[in-house]
Amino acid sequence: MGCRLHHLLVDEFQDTSREQWQAITPLSQECLAKGGSLFYVGDVKQAIYGWRGGDSALFDEVMTQPDIAALAQDTTKDSLPNNWRSFRNVVEFNNTFFGNLENVVGADELTNALFSDAPDDFRADFTSELMRNFEECAQAVPETNGDTDGYIRMEQLSGGKAEEIEEQTVEALDALMDDLTSRRAYRDIAVLVRKHDHAELVCNLLVQKGIPVITENSLQLDKHPIIRQLVAFLAFLDYPRDDLAFLTFASGAELFLAETDISETDFHNWLTQQQKRPLGVRFRNDFPEEWQRLVEPFYNQSGLMTPYDLTQEALRTFRVLERHPDAELYVRRFLEVVHLAEENGYGSLSAFLEYWNEKSDEEKVPLPENIDAVRIMTIHKSKGLEFPVVIVPFHNWKVWPDRDFEIRQFKGSRLVTPMRKTLGKPYLTSMGRAVREQLNLLYVAWTRSRRGTLRILYGKTDELPGSRRHEPVPRHERRHRVRVRRTTGRRHAVDSGSYAAAANTPPGDRCDRTDDMAPAPASLSTQP
């Protein structure tokens, strides 16, 4: 592959892991050796994927890497200063807030608040890292936005324990949504949260208020009841003794029961009858008319029809689109998934079901542009996106070391040691990375406003910085699986960031980037 490449562009470089960079280093060398170029783009202030191995330190290291520097006759590092996304007040607010971290007084004050009991050399290093990350973070407002204003509101809540802060936040959000929805379209509003638990709190509130919402889970294909019932029907046809599959399908009000005269109460009463036979056999004997009309045709043909044909016939038999036109987007997408699976060799029913069990959590429907609903998403998921009105309701974030263990030498053996405060420097270093990642998350959240409305709700917590640091939470309990969707198109930078290029020829004319110059890693407060 390298022999065909002359120019290499790496986007979102601050989230590149060392393993990934090691893998593409030979390609970079090949490009430079042939007189080509290496061009990488990123913004260390938006490095929020350290938990996936991203290492923003690579951004500066690559330029001095001997095997790269020896091949590059010319190296250039530059920044894109303008913010083309937000209105003037939002830009100036973020400049003021995060600008405190690029001067020694502000960075040192935060360091002492978070790591008051840490050794002096660690605190000095942490302060330097903060200042380096937010160096020249101020963004300029281009002439086209010079006359804009924008609106930012920060509301401090009473505070207390985490549960109390959550209650206060939901109450404040309730009043805020009444105000906003009276004069803004639902689609203009995005609520950004750190955790899925907080997304659920916001979702429950808005649903109770009758406000339409779109969440990450609501777009997930396997969460839709009709899709779940269709898959359960296919699973039952593949293995008729699968009682759970039959129960999921036959008890579904959207699919099977809607086509019968059996009420949900009657079906549940029938289920309570204790018998040892499989549910499918019992149903065939107790409801012969429904079995013969709705199940038996599929039962007899399941070995002869492809999963796609079975699904199509089930949709017709149960009149899914006629009864549920609002589910068309999910149904069409599911048919696409079945068809693509067949094209990739999963042509039998059992093969498709195996494929679905492995891949279903990755399948989502595309977000329709014309849906008038409030968006609720995690800050990680919002990376690279923009919204007219942004609400960030929860800021009582916990922070733990970004690693669960440390490998130590003991009497000639390598031991895996849990990451605890007693380890000293390794623990503090891990905590330092996690805190910086939290600050980056804050930066990403507060810079999503497209035009100029940013609402921030926060409460002072009673849980002090060191209160949870001693017991790190297992990684599987705090990781988010994230797909970052990147968009390009305009010729201007939305957020100021920086890019670096190594080339044998002058960089020449360059186009400004359209989406954010880079992503970032995960959490902020040792103050939860």
Secondary structure, 3 states (H helix, E strand, C coil): CHHHCCEEEECCHHHCEHHHHHHHHHHHHHHHHCCCEEEEEECHHHCCCHHHCECCCHHHHHHHCHHHHCCCCEEEEEEECECCCCCHHHHHHHHHHHHHHHCHHHHHHHHHHHCCCCCHHHHHHHHHHHHHHCCCCCCECCHHHCCCCCEEEEEEEEEECHHHHHHHHHHHHHHHHHHHHCCCCHHHEEEEECCHHHHHHHHHHHHHCCCCEEECCCCEHHHCHHHHHHHHHHHHHHCCCCHHHHHHHHCCCCCCHHHCCCCHHHHHHHHCCCCCCCHHHHHHHHCHHHHHHHHHHHHHHCCCCCHHHHHHHHHHHCCHHHHCHHHHHHHHHHHHHHHHHHHCCCCCHHHHHHHHHHHHHHCECCCCCCCCCEEEEEHHHHCCCCEEEEEECCCCCCCCCCCCEEEEEECCEEEEEECCHHHCHHHHHHHHHHHHHHHHHHHHHHCCEEEEEEEEEEEEECCCHHHHCCCCCCHHHHCCCCCCCCCCCCCCCCCCEEEEEEECCCCCCCCCCCCCCCCCCCCCCCCC
